[in-house]
Amino acid sequence: LGAAVDTVLDRSVILGYTNVGSRLRRLWWPADAPPNAMAGKRVVVTGATAGIGLAMAESFARLGATVHLLGRDDAKTRRCAGEIR
């Protein structure tokens, strides 16, 4: 049922890409992952000093993963690693 509703929402751009579509999709989205869902996993994140890369690195760390950061600026990368720890 979820896939059918998702297809209908996508085809009607107004419903699919507004708050209406988002609220409807949340009804069948899975719950958030448990705190240690990624324990024992290793993740490499590029662009980890800002924006989406930093947000992903923080999220993976919260989920218990060992996170390896890659960035162009060594000082910034080290600072972000310290903040994530």
N, C-alpha and C positions, 0 to 999 in steps of 0.2 A: 504493500500500500504506500509506504514512504517513497519508493522510487517513482511510482505513478504520480503522486502529488508533486514531487520534486520536478518531474518533467513538465507538468502543467504550469507550475510556477515559472520555470525557465522560459517556456514559450510565450508566456504573457509577461513581457519585460517589466511592466509596472508592478505586478505582484511579486515577481521573482527577485527584483533588485531594490526593494524598498523595505521599510520596517515591517510591513505586512508579511512578506516572504520570510524574513529573518525570524519573526515570531512563530510562524507556522512550522518552519524547519526545526526550531528548537524543541518541538514536541517529540521528535524522534531522534534527535542527536543523542549520542551516548553521554553518560555522566562523565565528569572530569576524572582523569586517571588518578588512582590512589597515590599517596605520597612517595612510595618506593617502587613505582611501576618500572623504573629503568635502572634499578640497583643492579650492579654488576655489568652494565653496558658501558661502552666507551663511545663518545661522540666527538667528531671534529667539526667545529663551526668556523666557517670563513666569514670575514667581515664582522668579527665579533666585538669590535670596539664601539659600535654605534648602531642605532636603528634596529632593524629586524634581526640581524645577527646577534646583537647584544641581548635582545629580548629572548631569542631562542636559547642562547647559552644559559641565561638565568633560569629559564623554564626547565631545561634538561637537568641542570644542577638541582633544582627544587625536587625533581622527580627521582633523584638519587644517582644519576649517571655521572661517570667520570668525564669531564668536559675538557677538551683540548681546544684552545683558542688560536686562531690564525688572524693576524692583522698586519698591515703594512708598517705601522708605527710601533716599534718595539716598546717604547715607554708607555704608550697608551694601552697596548695589549697587556703589559704587566700590571698596569693600574686596574684595568677591568678584571683581570684574573683575581687580583686581591679583593676587589669589591664583591665578586661572585662567591669567593670562599667564605 
